[in-house]
Amino acid sequence: MKIDKLDKQILEYLVKDARKPFTEIAKDLLVSPGTIHVRVKKMEQMGIIKSTSISVDYEKLGFGFIAYIGLYTSRSSTSPQIIDSLGSVPEVTVAHLATGKYGIFCKIRCRDASHAKDVIFRINDIEGVENTESMISLEESINSNTGLLKLIIEDGK
């Protein structure tokens, strides 16, 4: 199944603001709200739209310390079990299977350096993790999908 220009325009609105009412999107795109609803449902069924979300300022909630952790793993066959174990560590917000130096690369959010140390020690204790290497984020400067979506939209013209 393919998506067309209207679908891409709808996506552009929703990436900027997932809570924007369909009636406002419809008004801007000169179509009916029902059309927007049907198109969004179609993209959900296709798996293009996975969910809607909000953006939370974790720093204001006391979790402004971000670190990236590279995991050296004993064997790649243990990666699924390691990923499952990482899922039970609430401070791990992102985990990727990776190529290169690390078998798994993840992002953690913590209160401070001491909290991060405790989380890293818990990660090190996961069976199959040989060692970790961490990098502290000084500032999250870009966290946006809008540029990529714009490229996708313009690529289809």
Rosetta blueprint (number, residue, H / E / L):
1 M L
2 K L
3 I L
4 D L
5 K H
6 L H
7 D H
8 K H
9 Q H
10 I H
11 L H
12 E H
13 Y H
14 L H
15 V H
16 K H
17 D L
18 A L
19 R L
20 K L
21 P L
22 F H
23 T H
24 E H
25 I H
26 A H
27 K H
28 D H
29 L H
30 L L
31 V L
32 S L
33 P H
34 G H
35 T H
36 I H
37 H H
38 V H
39 R H
40 V H
41 K H
42 K H
43 M H
44 E H
45 Q H
46 M L
47 G L
48 I L
49 I L
50 K L
51 S L
52 T L
53 S L
54 I L
55 S L
56 V L
57 D L
58 Y L
59 E L
60 K L
61 L L
62 G L
63 F L
64 G L
65 F E
66 I E
67 A E
68 Y E
69 I E
70 G E
71 L E
72 Y E
73 T E
74 S L
75 R L
76 S H
77 S H
78 T H
79 S H
80 P H
81 Q H
82 I H
83 I H
84 D H
85 S H
86 L H
87 G L
88 S L
89 V L
90 P L
91 E L
92 V E
93 T E
94 V E
95 A E
96 H E
97 L E
98 A L
99 T L
100 G L
101 K L
102 Y L
103 G L
104 I E
105 F E
106 C E
107 K E
108 I E
109 R E
110 C E
111 R L
112 D L
113 A H
114 S H
115 H H
116 A H
117 K H
118 D H
119 V H
120 I H
121 F H
122 R H
123 I H
124 N H
125 D L
126 I L
127 E L
128 G L
129 V E
130 E E
131 N E
132 T E
133 E E
134 S E
135 M E
136 I E
137 S E
138 L L
139 E L
140 E L
141 S L
142 I L
143 N L
144 S L
145 N L
146 T H
147 G H
148 L H
149 L H
150 K H
151 L H
152 I H
153 I H
154 E H
155 D H
156 G L
157 K L
